[in-house]
Amino acid sequence: MALSGDTAAGRLAIIAGGGLLPSYVAEAARAAGENPVIVALKDESDRPWEGYDHAIIGIGDFAALDGLLNRYGIGRVVMSGSVRRRPEWREVRPTLRILMKVPAAIRTLLSGGDDTVLQMVIRLIEGNGRRVVGAHEIAPDLLASVGPLGAVAPGEDDRRDINRAAEAAETLGRLDVGQGAVSIGGRIVALEGLEGTDEMLDRVAGLRAAGRISARRRGVLVKLCKPQQDVRADLPAIGLSTVLNAGKAGLAGIAVEAGRSLVLDRAAVIRAADGAGLFVCGLDRDLPGRGLE
């Protein structure tokens, strides 16, 4: 199929942060006959993007972003990948339209919670008639489904830990802080903050090694969408590194929200989890037993 890059909804742009997700979204877009433009965030995106129309812009450079989207006739935008830091105020280059909203827009960008910032960025992008779409709309195969993804299923003790960690993750998300929590033996031992999931699991492994956590009880990691989250940006995601770090932390498994979480490199995730005897499952907070019984 020829890649004209034009659809009734306009050409697609992928704002690419770090990690694997932008690559999966770009490949899925290509497979659907699109010719996406990659907007790689400076010091965040970690691949070269040969073979795609692409440009590198600073994370706070809204003027450059607006010009780029105009130049390529962009009608739809996907925000994907991780962002490790907020821009300093000196790095923010607003458009005239954003200047009319200063200082509120810049204050939100620099000090708001992640979800608050993402909602503001979505509003700014959509202000010129473009539409922000979720990564899962372009790559729906990445969404987690209800129940075990591999051969291992959570046991009764694991389900109790899942319920406990899910309660903590939901509360944490409502505060717009993070998406993940770890429960071991019914005790919340870690909450995800700015460090991200992998570093949180490193912390759990350190606590386990120091004898601060029981060696007999395994525990679980749960990642949920924030209750107020706009699902077009920053859906919870797990990948191979999540499984490997959960294993190092001595956990029994991982549970993510079905339909609102992404599983990257699913085959490798299932293979590693099955090999380590860990479960990876999707839960639904609206189903009896969260869909796990």
Secondary structure, DSSP 8 states (H G I E B T S, - for coil): -------TT-EEEEEE-BSSHHHHHHHHHHHTT---EEEEETTT--S--TTSEEEEE-TT-HHHHHHHHHHTTEEEEEEESB------GGG----HHHHTTTTHHHHHHHHS-HHHHHHHHHHHHHTTT-EEE-HHHH-GGGB--SEESSS----HHHHHHHHHHHHHHHHHHHTTS-SEEEEETTEEEEE--TT-HHHHHHHHHHHHHTTSS-SS---EEEE---TT--TTS---EE-HHHHHHHHHTT-SEEEEETTS-EESSHHHHHHHHHHHT-EEEEE-TTSGGGG--
